Amino acid sequence: MAWWKEAVIYQIYPRSFQDSNGDGIGDLEGIIQRLDYLAGSKDSLGIDAIWLSPVYPSPMFDFGYDISDYEEIDPVFGDIQTFKRLLKEAHKRGIRIIMDLVVNHTSHLHPWFVESRSSVNSPKRDWYIWKQPSHNGPPNNWLGAFGGSGWEYDKRTGEYYFHSFLKEQPDLNWRNPDVEDAIFRMMKYWLDMGVDGFRLDVVNLYVKDEFFRNNTSYFMKGPRPYDKQVHAYDRDRPEMHGILRRMRKLLDSYSEKRMFVGEIMQDFPGNVLLPATYCGRNDELHLAFNFMFLFSPWKAERFYQIVKDFESALGDDNWPNYTLSNHDFPRHITRYEKGDDTLDRARLAACMMLTLRGTPFLYYGEEIGMKRQKVPFNKIQDPVGKRYWPFHPGRDPERIPMPWDASDSTGFSTGKPWLPVYEDAKRVNVESQKGDPNSLFYTYKKLIQIRKDRKSLRKGKLKILLSSDKQALYYRRREGKEETYIFLNFSSKPVSISYPRKWTLNEILFSSKNRGPSFELNKELDTGDLVLLPNEAVIFAK
């Protein structure tokens, strides 16, 4: 089975993970210093791959998602030699490296755009999306996701260029084969270096309508003008599938198979059908992010339906994936916070993520219960937060530096950090949790190890059920003769579950309420039911 199907993937936002030189910004050397925390030692978390948010040269208008050079490393993070050493040290520990690939757009300072902007006759003019004014205004009504029109007027040449996000992020013209050739050469550069794959940013935005037709609008929807549009013509164009099939051939041409996972931008609250279409018949994306857990309330029936729908939409050819938090969305510990139940819910969420069929993506800090943290207006860095505060705080609350210890600097930096340090670091930090068998870190570590030990959890088939009262999820994972059973009680009250009689629950491998091997299974089952404690997650072996 492909490595990425069995892997636990850990997202690092490099600016916030570990600073090695005291400038207050996390860097590649800092990640190298923390690799043993992630894998390679008996005390490590045990993940299999790292997804790095962008580390390329950038003017940082959108903190790395505006790239000015695709084949270098921004000095704030290190240099190309440091990156090669990160690859080597990570691979030595069995950790694969997935790079963020942002190729819907570049920085306005990328040499390609500088040349494209220089003249209407520039050889690279058609590398970006340029249009003449329409009735002394923008060519159509397309908007930018970060606010305002998606079109920026360029006085020098008297035309508009399109940007899906900031005006400092002009969109590439993927209808130009020269653009595709240049991007593919760049991908090959990193793959030849040893990078194990890519995360493709907003992959469904690459191709725009060739006739530049206006988007229609919803009558009532969303707080922003962008959310009110039906994005029929500025994303999800059919030509995108051919591009992905050609990309897939490039990645599959390497003997040690590489992987790419795509971010599929959708209207809130989205659905699982659209991401599934970008996998094709296992000939496009290896994985398309399913973000539905990010919008799900704490209800067993909702998680059940998301899993069922995604499995159905993908079909037998493709592989699921799940995530609860990332650099753009509120951390799930905070979303599901509920007094004394908060930590129990976090343990249950971890169990679900690490036992469902599919590839789990974890976000740095979730393994210690790191919550989102408000950032005062005068310290906001994110352009979204600056534009929409106080209605939208931006994405800085999800990007607070990792709390490694209880010191004033939280072990992140010897200098002033680029964002405020984690306020609860005296109580919630890596150092205090690593040696505590009752900590959330220990829960993640134990669950990841159980996953590694059980082939049914890594690659087995899934049979998922919902309890009659809709308060609990339970499912079987089976590979060959090995079977593993998972029970999840989303209620703050005990729940009784009548599970299929052919399921053989012989040994308890994990209980989030610490019911160990002495758990008297037969007594619990003398009514034919399994009684789960409030907010309990339990794993049984056959």
N, C-alpha and C positions, 0 to 999 in steps of 0.2 A: 504494500500500500504506500502511496506517496507520503513523504514525510510531513507535508503540511496538513494532511488529514488527521494525523495523530498528534500534532504539535499543540502545545499551549503557547500562545503568542502574547507577548507583553509589550504594550506601547509605552515608549519613553518620549516625553516632550523634553528635548535636550536642554533647553534653557533653564529647566526647573528640576533637573535630576541631581546633578552634582557639579559644583564649581571647583576646579583644581588650581586656579591661579589668582583668586581673590578679587576678580573684577565684578563679582555678583551675578554672573551669568554662567549657567551650566555649560559643560563642554565635553568633547570626546574623551579627553584624558580623564575627566571625572567619571565618565561611564566605564572606562577601562578599570578604574580603581574600585568600582562597585560590581564588577562582573561576578565575583565570588558570592556576592549576595544573591545573585540571580540563578546561578547554576555552577556546577563543577566542584562543590564541596558538600559534606554531609549536613552542613547547617544552612545550605542555600534553599531558596524558594523552589527551584526545580523546573523553571520554565525552559522552553525549547527554542524560542526565537524571539528576537527583538524587532519591533517596528519602530524605526526612528522617524519622528517628524523632521521636516526639512533642515538640512545642515549645509546647503549650498550657499555661495555668495549671494547676498541680498541686501538691498537698502532698508529692509525690515519695515516697510509700510504695513505689511500684513505678517510680520514676524516669520519670514522665511517662505511664505507661500507666494512671494513675488521674487522670482529667481532671476539673477542677472548673469549667471554662468552655470551651466549644467554639469560641467566636468571638473569642478573644483570644490573646495571646502571653504566656508566663510571663516576668516581669521578669528572671529569671536569664538568659534568652536574648535579651532585647531588648524590643521593643514592636511593635505592628501596623505602624507606619510603617517600622521597620527591615525587617520582613518584606516589605512592599510594595517596598522598595528592593532586597531580595534577589531578588524576582521580576523586577524590571526589569533588574537587572544580569545575572542569569542568562539571561534571554531575549535580552538584547543579545549574549550569547556563544553563543546557540543551545542553551542548556541549559534543559530543562524541569524543573519542580518537581512532585514527587509527595509529598503529605502523608500521614502515618500517621493513619488514622482508627480510633479505638478506641471502638466503639459497642456492644459486647456488654455493657459495664459502664461506670459512671462512678466518680468519686471519691465517697466517703461525704460529702464536703463540697460536692458540687455542689448548687446551690440546688434542683434537682429532687428530690434525695434528702432534703435537709433538710426540705423541705415534705412529701414522702411519709412521712417518719418522724414527723412532728409529731402525727398522729392517724390512727386507722383510718378516719375520715371525710374525710381530706384529699382534695382534688380530684386530687392526683397520687399517691394511694395505689397505684393500679393501674398506675402507670408502672414499678414495680419488682415483684419476685416475692415476695409476702408470703403466708405460710400460718400457720394456727393449729398449736399443738403437737399431736403425735400420741402418746398415752400418756405425756404429760409429757416428751416428747423431740422431736427434730427430725421434720419431716413425712415424711421418707423417708431413704434411705441414701446420697444423693448426696454426693460429696466435693469438696473444693477441691483444685485442682491443686497448690497450694503447701503442702498439708498440712491435715489435720483435716477436720471436717465442712464441707460446703458451706453449712450453715445457721448463722446467727448469731441468737441470741435477743435481742430488744429489750424490755427491762424496761418501758419507757414504755408501749408498746401491747400487750404480752403476746403478740406474734407473732414468728415467725422470718422473716428475709429471706434470699434465696439469693445466694451469691457463688461464682463459678467459680474465683476466685483468692483474693486476700486479703480479709479481712472489711472492709477499707477500700475494696473494689471491688465494690459491690453491682451485680448484673446487672439490666439493663433488661428490661422485659416487652414483647417485640416482638409479642406477640399483641394489644397495645393499639394501635389505629390512630393514636391521638394521639402515641404515641412515634415511630412511623414518620414521621408528618407533620413532627414537630419535627426529626428527624434529616435528613430530606430538605431542609427549609428551611435547615438549617445547611450541608449540602453545597453547596447552591445559592449560599450566601453566599461560600464560598471559590472556587467555580467562576466566579462572576461577577467575582471579584477577579482571576482569571487563572491560578489553580492548574490544572495540567495533568492531575491525576489523584489517586487515592488508593490507598494500600495498606491493606486492610481486615484489622485484627487479629482473629484467631480467628473467622473469619466463619461457620464451621459450628456455633458455639455459641449463636448468637443466640436460636434458638427451642427451648424445652423442651417435654417431653411434657405435654399438657394434663391428663392424669390423674395426673401426678406418680408414676408407677409406679417401684418400686425397680429399680435396676440389679442384674443378676446378677453373679457373680464368676467369674474364671478359677480353675481349681484351683491352678495354679502359674504365676505370671507376675509379673515386675517386682519391684523392691526396695521400692517405695512402695505403700501401700494403694490410692492412686488408680490405679496401673498395674494392679492386680489386678481392677478392675471392668471389666465390659463396658459401655461408655458408650452404651447403646442409647437411653436416654431423656433424657439431659441434653445431647445434641448430635446433629447430622445428622438433624434432623426434616424431613419432606418439605415443610413450609410455607416453609422457607428459600428454596426455588427461586422461589416467587412474589415474594418480597421482592427477590431479586437481579434478576429480570426487570424489576421496576419501577425499580430503581436504574439498570439498564442503559439504560432509556428516557430517564431523566433525563440521564445522561452523553452519550448519543448525540444528544440534542436540541441540543447546542452545535455550531455550524458548524465550529469548529476542534475536531475530535474529542478527547474526553478519555478517559482510561483508568482502570480500576481492576483491581488484582491482589489476590487473596485469600490469606491464610494459612489453611491447612486443618490443624487440629489432629488428630493421629492417634496411635494406640498405636505404640510402637516395635516393629519397625522401619518400619512403614507400608507403603504401596504407592502406585502411581501411578493406580490406578483411581478412588479416592475423589476426589482433586483434579479429575480430568477431569469428574466428574459435575457439578461446580459451574460448568462453562462452558456446560452445556446444548448447544443447537444454535447456538452463537455468539449466544446471546441472554441469557446471564447474565454471569458474570465474563469480562472480556477475557483474563485470565491467572489461573490458579490455581497457586500455588507448588508445584513439584515438589521436595521436599526429599530425595529418595532418594540423591542424590550425597553428602549429609551423612552417610549411614550406610554408604556403599559402601567396601569394602576396595579396596586398590590392585590391582585386577585388571581386565584388559581385558574379560573375559567378563562381569563384573558391570556395568560401565558400558554395555557393548553391550546387555545385557538390559534395563536401565532405559530406555535410549533407545527400543529397539524396543517395549517395553510402553507407554511414554507416548505415542508416536506412534500406536500402535494404539488406545489408550483415547480419545485426543482425536478421532480421525477426521479427515476432510478439512475440517471446518468450523472447527476450533479451532487455536490456535497454542501451541507448547511454550514452556517457559522453564526455565532451569537456574541453580542457584546452588551454590557450594561452601562458603561461609561466611556467617554473619550474626551479629547481636548476641546470639543465644541459644545458639549451638552452637560447639564448639571450632573454632578456625581450621584450615583444611585444610592449611596449611603444616606445622603441628604434627602433625595426624592422619597425614600421609603422610611424616613425617620419617624419613629413613634414611641417616644418615652423609653420605658424599660424594655420594650420589644425591639428596639433598634438594632442591637448587636445580634440578637437571635435571627432577625430578618437578614442581616448581612451574612450570617453563616449559611442560612438556607439558600440565599441567592448564589453564594459561592458553590454550594453543592449542586444546584441546578445547572449552573454554567459549565461545571467540570464533569458532568455525567451525561448531559444530553448528547445525542448523536450530532457530530459536527465539530468545528474548530472554534474553541473559545478564545476571545481576545480580551485580555485584562488591561486595565489602565493603571499606570504607576500610582502607588499609594492606596489603591482599593484594598490591597491585601492587609493593610493595617487599619482600615476603617477611616481613611482620610476623607473628611467632609469638604464640601465647597465652602469657600470663605468670602465674605463680602470684602470688596476692595473700595476704599474711599475714592470719591470722584477725582481728587487731585493726584491719586496714584494709579489711575486707570491707564493702561498701555494699549489695550485692544481698540482698534478703530471703530468696531461695532459699538463698544461701550461708550466711547467718546461721542458718537453720533446720536445714540438712542437713549443715553442716561437721562432721567432715572427710570424710564419705561423698560429698558433692557440694560442690565449691568455689564453686558459684554461677556467675553469668555475667560477673562482673567480669573474669576473665582475657581475655575477648574484647573488653573495652571500654576497654582501656588507651589513654591519650592518644596521638595520632598523633605519631611522631618526625619532625620537620621538619628537624632538623640535629643535629650531634654535641655541642651544648652541654649543660650540666648540666640545663637546663630542657627540652631537646630542641626548643626553639622553640615549644612549645605554650602556655606561659603565663609571665608574669613573677612570678606568685604561686605558692602551694602548690597543686598540682593535686589534684582531687577523688579521683583514684586515683593510685597510684605511677606515675612515668614509666617509659617503656620502657627496660629495663635494657641492651639490646643496641644502643642508639641511637648509640653511638660507631661502630659498624660498619654498622648498618642504619638509614638515614634518607633522606629525600627529597633533600636537598641533594647528598649524595655520589653518588646514583644518577642524577640527572637528566642529568649530563654524561658518563655512562659508557655507551658503546655495548654493553658486556658485562653491564650490570645487568639485574635483573629488571624494573625500571621501563621500561627501553628495550624489553624484550621485549613487555610489555603495550602500550606506545605503538605499536610497529611492527605488532603483530597487529591492534590497533584500526584503524590506518590501512589495512591490507590489507583488512579487513572493509568499510571505507567505500569503497574503490576497486573492490571486487568485488561486483556486484549478486547474483551467485550465492551469496555468503556471507551477504548480508543477507536474501534472500527466496527463494533457490532450493530446489528439491526435494532430498530426501536419499535416497541409497542407501547403507546402512551394512553393513559386513561384518566378520567376525571371522576372524583368521588361523587356519590349521589347527591350530597349536600353542596357540591361545587366549592368546597373549602380546601380540597387537597388534590394534588397531582401525584400520580404514581406510574412508574413505567419500568419495562424490562428491556435490558440490553443483552443481546445474545450473539455470540460468535462461536460457531461449532458447538461443542458440548458445554462451553462456559456460559453461565447466565449470571447477571447481576441485576438486582432489583432496587429501585430508588423510590422512596416515599417522602413527600414534601407537604407539610401542613401549613398553609398560609393563614390559618386562623389563630387568634389569641386564646382559643379554647381547645380542649382535647377533641380529636376527631377519630371516629371509628371507620375503618375502611374494609370493605369486603372485596378481597382481591381474588383473581382466578384460582381455582382449586389446584390447577396443574403447576402453579408457581411453587417452587420448593425453597423456602426461606430457612436455610440451615445455620448460617453464621452471620452475625452482625459485624460489619467492617467499620462502620462509622455511625455515630449518633451525635448530632449537634448539641444534645443535652447530656452527653457523656454516659449514655447507657452502654456499658462495655460488654465483653463476651459473656459475662455472668447474667446478662439480660435473659429472664426466664421466658423464652419464646413460647413454649407450649401453653403456659398459663395465660399469656396474653391472647393466645389464639383459640382458647377453648370454646369461644362462641363462633369461631369461623372468621373473626375479624382481627385486624391489627389496630390497636389503639395508639395513636400518635399523641405525644404531648404538645402543648401549645407551641406554635412556631418551630416544630421539630423537623429536622431532615434526618433520614435514616437510610443507610445502604446495607443491603444484605447480599451475601453470596449463596449460590445454590449449594 
